[in-house]
Amino acid sequence: MTVRVLVVDDDFMVARIHSGYVAKLQGFEVVGSAHTGAEALDAVAEHHPDLVLLDIYLPDMSGLEVLNRLSGVDVLMISAARDLPTVRAAMCGGAISYLIKPFTSAALAERLAQYADTRKQFTTIGPEVRQDDIDRLFGVTRAPLPKGLSSATCALVADTLREAGGDLSASEAATLTGLSRVSARRYLEYLCAAGKAELRPRYGTTGRPEHRYRWMS
């Protein structure tokens, strides 16, 4: 599912650089650029992007005004403005994130990857959502991640376990996620400690029981 992106910045060269950052990312497509607030509003109406990278300092109106006049499109604010009232206004206006200039291509890529992951989650849940679905969409973590574990990889393991439709061993989870068995087990144990999964020992004819993990619906 390709994410269509509109880049808005008053500086033509900066808009070109940001468009280049986006164009290099798999799953993203730049559908246009704009350099004023009026151009941004017209471009959204013409191209119907999924996401707008929106600068605040525009020559004809504030990017915050543009944000408040947009509907049906997600907005990631990009600006040198770092004062609290501006950041709060962007949040209240519905911006999904805020990136302070100047930033690296890696910083933008991280924000866009998070956005794409959230869009993907919307296609896998519903029509009614559970509280854990909402927590994932809003980035809420019930228990702090232990040192050495990442939220992105934890989400991958959680999704894998949820979609398995049954229980998995650490080895099976490792194969499905591309992790090592030790890493997969650490994430599975964390999910159990967070109350999102449960451990089910499977007893064989001889030896120690096999540890199986199951998502708790």
Disulfide bonds with the S-S distance in Angstrom:
none
